[in-house]
């Protein structure tokens, strides 16, 4: 499998392999989270959003951050607006149903997913 280097403004961001994205969508989600593709994308999201929790009511900054999918409809081909960064506490609370994420995060992806005929997912219990 050949890797392709992604470069923006002369800065190499990550290596993207040539794996068919459908392969990622077929694998169990916990296995996907262990893939090189996800690790690279996670690092890119942390660079993009910064290394702090993006939830408006949280001020956590640190190295124990989670990259959270706002939608799973493009798994393996995620776009940056499909993702956000949360601290472990906010991420866990969200998946337990005890923390709502801002609606505007989903409003930003709704037109994109609806135009593709797919519905965004607000919460997915693993």
C-alpha positions in Angstrom: 0.0 0.0 0.0 1.5 3.3 -1.1 1.3 6.3 1.3 0.8 9.9 0.1 2.2 12.8 2.0 -0.3 15.7 2.5 1.4 19.1 2.5 -0.2 22.4 3.3 1.9 25.6 3.0 5.0 23.5 2.8 4.3 21.7 6.1 3.8 17.9 5.9 0.7 17.1 7.9 0.4 13.3 7.7 0.7 10.3 5.6 -2.5 9.1 4.0 -2.6 5.5 2.8 -4.4 4.4 -0.3 -6.8 2.2 1.5 -10.3 2.3 0.0 -12.4 4.3 2.5 -15.1 1.6 2.2 -12.6 -0.7 4.0 -12.7 1.6 7.0 -16.5 1.8 7.0 -16.7 -2.0 7.1 -14.3 -2.5 10.0 -15.6 -2.4 13.6 -15.4 1.1 15.0 -12.9 0.2 17.8 -10.6 -1.4 15.2 -10.9 1.8 13.0 -9.8 3.9 16.0 -6.6 1.8 16.1 -5.8 2.4 12.4 -3.0 4.6 11.1 -5.5 6.6 9.1 -7.4 7.6 12.3 -4.2 8.3 14.2 -3.0 10.7 11.5 -6.4 12.3 11.2 -6.6 12.7 15.0 -3.3 14.5 15.0 -4.4 16.8 12.2 -7.6 17.6 14.1 -5.6 18.5 17.2 -3.5 20.9 15.1 -6.5 22.3 13.5 -8.7 22.9 16.6 -5.9 23.4 19.2 -5.1 21.3 22.1 -8.0 22.2 24.4 -11.6 21.0 24.9 -13.9 22.7 22.3 -17.0 22.5 24.5 -18.0 26.1 25.3 -18.5 25.3 29.0 -15.1 23.6 29.5 -11.7 25.2 29.9 -9.6 22.0 29.9 -6.2 22.3 28.2 -3.9 19.3 28.2 -2.6 16.3 26.4 -5.5 13.9 27.2 -7.9 15.0 24.5 -10.3 13.0 22.4 -11.2 13.7 18.8 -15.0 13.2 18.5 -17.0 12.4 15.4 -20.0 14.7 14.9 -21.1 12.4 12.1 -20.0 9.0 11.0 -21.4 9.2 7.5 -17.9 9.8 6.0 -16.0 7.4 8.1 -12.6 6.9 6.4 -13.1 10.1 4.4 -13.7 12.5 7.3 -13.6 16.2 6.7 -12.4 18.5 9.4 -15.9 19.8 10.2 -17.0 16.2 10.9 -14.8 16.3 14.0 -14.2 18.2 17.2 -11.9 18.0 20.1 -13.2 17.2 23.6 -11.5 16.4 26.9 -12.1 12.9 28.2 -14.6 14.1 30.8 -16.8 15.9 28.3 -16.5 13.1 25.7 -17.6 10.5 28.3 -20.5 12.7 29.5 -21.7 13.3 25.9 -21.7 9.5 25.1 -23.6 8.9 28.4 -26.2 11.4 27.3 -25.3 13.9 30.1 -23.8 16.6 27.9 -25.3 18.2 24.9 -22.9 19.5 22.2 -23.8 22.9 20.7 -26.4 22.7 17.9 -24.4 24.9 15.7 -21.7 22.2 15.4 -24.3 20.0 13.8 -25.9 22.7 11.8 -22.6 23.2 10.1 -22.6 19.6 8.8 -26.3 19.1 8.2 -26.4 20.7 4.8 -23.4 18.7 3.7 -24.7 15.4 4.9 -28.2 16.1 3.6 -26.9 16.9 0.2 -25.2 13.6 0.2 -28.4 11.9 1.2 -27.1 10.9 4.6 -28.2 11.9 8.1 -25.7 13.1 10.7 -25.6 11.2 13.9 -25.5 13.2 17.2 -24.6 10.4 19.5 -23.4 6.9 18.9 -23.1 4.4 21.8 -20.1 2.3 21.2 
